[in-house]
Amino acid sequence: MTRLHLLQKVKTRKETLSISIDNLAKLSNLGFRTVSRFFNGDNVKLSTVEKLTNILGLDFAGNEVIDII
């Protein structure tokens, strides 16, 4: 899976859950700028990707771990 494919899965999940970047930053204990950089497609640490995917109920590859329906 490419980075862009993962980013698209995470964006889709974020929209499905109707969660803002600000709330994601607070829930993951990451800075707003860090989360924004991730969603803009900029380089971030793998630990950042892991925190964000976990908060959204996805695994590191972007597959659903927690069903939201």
Phi and psi in degrees as GROMACS dihedral restraints (atoms count N, CA, C in turn):
[ dihedral_restraints ]
;  ai    aj    ak    al  type     phi  dphi    fc
    3     4     5     6     1   -84.0    20    10
    4     5     6     7     1   163.2    20    10
    6     7     8     9     1   -60.3    20    10
    7     8     9    10     1   -40.8    20    10
    9    10    11    12     1   -66.6    20    10
   10    11    12    13     1   -34.7    20    10
   12    13    14    15     1   -65.8    20    10
   13    14    15    16     1   -43.9    20    10
   15    16    17    18     1   -62.6    20    10
   16    17    18    19     1   -44.2    20    10
   18    19    20    21     1   -58.7    20    10
   19    20    21    22     1   -41.8    20    10
   21    22    23    24     1   -64.7    20    10
   22    23    24    25     1   -40.9    20    10
   24    25    26    27     1   -62.9    20    10
   25    26    27    28     1   -41.4    20    10
   27    28    29    30     1   -67.9    20    10
   28    29    30    31     1   -41.9    20    10
   30    31    32    33     1   -60.9    20    10
   31    32    33    34     1   -43.7    20    10
   33    34    35    36     1   -61.7    20    10
   34    35    36    37     1   -43.7    20    10
   36    37    38    39     1   -64.2    20    10
   37    38    39    40     1   -42.3    20    10
   39    40    41    42     1   -59.0    20    10
   40    41    42    43     1   -44.5    20    10
   42    43    44    45     1   -67.4    20    10
   43    44    45    46     1   -39.4    20    10
   45    46    47    48     1   -61.1    20    10
   46    47    48    49     1   -39.3    20    10
   48    49    50    51     1   -84.4    20    10
   49    50    51    52     1    -6.6    20    10
   51    52    53    54     1    52.9    20    10
   52    53    54    55     1    49.2    20    10
   54    55    56    57     1  -110.8    20    10
   55    56    57    58     1   137.4    20    10
   57    58    59    60     1   -84.0    20    10
   58    59    60    61     1   163.1    20    10
   60    61    62    63     1   -62.7    20    10
   61    62    63    64     1   -38.6    20    10
   63    64    65    66     1   -61.2    20    10
   64    65    66    67     1   -45.9    20    10
   66    67    68    69     1   -66.0    20    10
   67    68    69    70     1   -39.4    20    10
   69    70    71    72     1   -60.6    20    10
   70    71    72    73     1   -41.7    20    10
   72    73    74    75     1   -61.9    20    10
   73    74    75    76     1   -44.1    20    10
   75    76    77    78     1   -66.0    20    10
   76    77    78    79     1   -45.2    20    10
   78    79    80    81     1   -66.0    20    10
   79    80    81    82     1   -31.7    20    10
   81    82    83    84     1   -95.7    20    10
   82    83    84    85     1    -1.4    20    10
   84    85    86    87     1    58.4    20    10
   85    86    87    88     1    36.4    20    10
   87    88    89    90     1  -112.9    20    10
   88    89    90    91     1   159.3    20    10
   90    91    92    93     1   -73.5    20    10
   91    92    93    94     1   151.8    20    10
   93    94    95    96     1   -57.4    20    10
   94    95    96    97     1   -43.2    20    10
   96    97    98    99     1   -63.2    20    10
   97    98    99   100     1   -38.4    20    10
   99   100   101   102     1   -62.7    20    10
  100   101   102   103     1   -47.2    20    10
  102   103   104   105     1   -65.0    20    10
  103   104   105   106     1   -41.0    20    10
  105   106   107   108     1   -61.2    20    10
  106   107   108   109     1   -42.1    20    10
  108   109   110   111     1   -61.0    20    10
  109   110   111   112     1   -41.6    20    10
  111   112   113   114     1   -58.5    20    10
  112   113   114   115     1   -49.2    20    10
  114   115   116   117     1   -71.8    20    10
  115   116   117   118     1   -16.9    20    10
  117   118   119   120     1   -86.4    20    10
  118   119   120   121     1    -4.0    20    10
  120   121   122   123     1    87.4    20    10
  121   122   123   124     1    10.1    20    10
  123   124   125   126     1   -77.2    20    10
  124   125   126   127     1   164.4    20    10
  126   127   128   129     1   -71.3    20    10
  127   128   129   130     1   133.3    20    10
  129   130   131   132     1  -136.8    20    10
  130   131   132   133     1   165.9    20    10
  132   133   134   135     1   -66.7    20    10
  133   134   135   136     1   151.9    20    10
  135   136   137   138     1   -62.1    20    10
  136   137   138   139     1   -32.0    20    10
  138   139   140   141     1   -64.4    20    10
  139   140   141   142     1   -31.5    20    10
  141   142   143   144     1   -66.4    20    10
  142   143   144   145     1   -46.1    20    10
  144   145   146   147     1   -60.3    20    10
  145   146   147   148     1   -43.3    20    10
  147   148   149   150     1   -63.1    20    10
  148   149   150   151     1   -44.3    20    10
  150   151   152   153     1   -61.5    20    10
  151   152   153   154     1   -45.1    20    10
  153   154   155   156     1   -67.3    20    10
  154   155   156   157     1   -42.4    20    10
  156   157   158   159     1   -65.9    20    10
  157   158   159   160     1   -38.2    20    10
  159   160   161   162     1   -63.9    20    10
  160   161   162   163     1   -43.7    20    10
  162   163   164   165     1   -59.8    20    10
  163   164   165   166     1   -36.7    20    10
  165   166   167   168     1   -87.5    20    10
  166   167   168   169     1     3.3    20    10
  168   169   170   171     1    76.9    20    10
  169   170   171   172     1    28.9    20    10
  171   172   173   174     1  -116.7    20    10
  172   173   174   175     1   156.4    20    10
  174   175   176   177     1   -87.3    20    10
  175   176   177   178     1  -178.8    20    10
  177   178   179   180     1   -63.2    20    10
  178   179   180   181     1   -21.5    20    10
  180   181   182   183     1   -93.3    20    10
  181   182   183   184     1     0.0    20    10
  183   184   185   186     1    90.0    20    10
  184   185   186   187     1    10.3    20    10
  186   187   188   189     1   -86.6    20    10
  187   188   189   190     1   143.9    20    10
  189   190   191   192     1   -62.8    20    10
  190   191   192   193     1   130.1    20    10
  192   193   194   195     1  -105.8    20    10
  193   194   195   196     1   -35.4    20    10
  195   196   197   198     1  -117.6    20    10
  196   197   198   199     1   119.6    20    10
  198   199   200   201     1   -74.8    20    10
  199   200   201   202     1   130.7    20    10
  201   202   203   204     1   -98.5    20    10
  202   203   204   205     1    -0.5    20    10
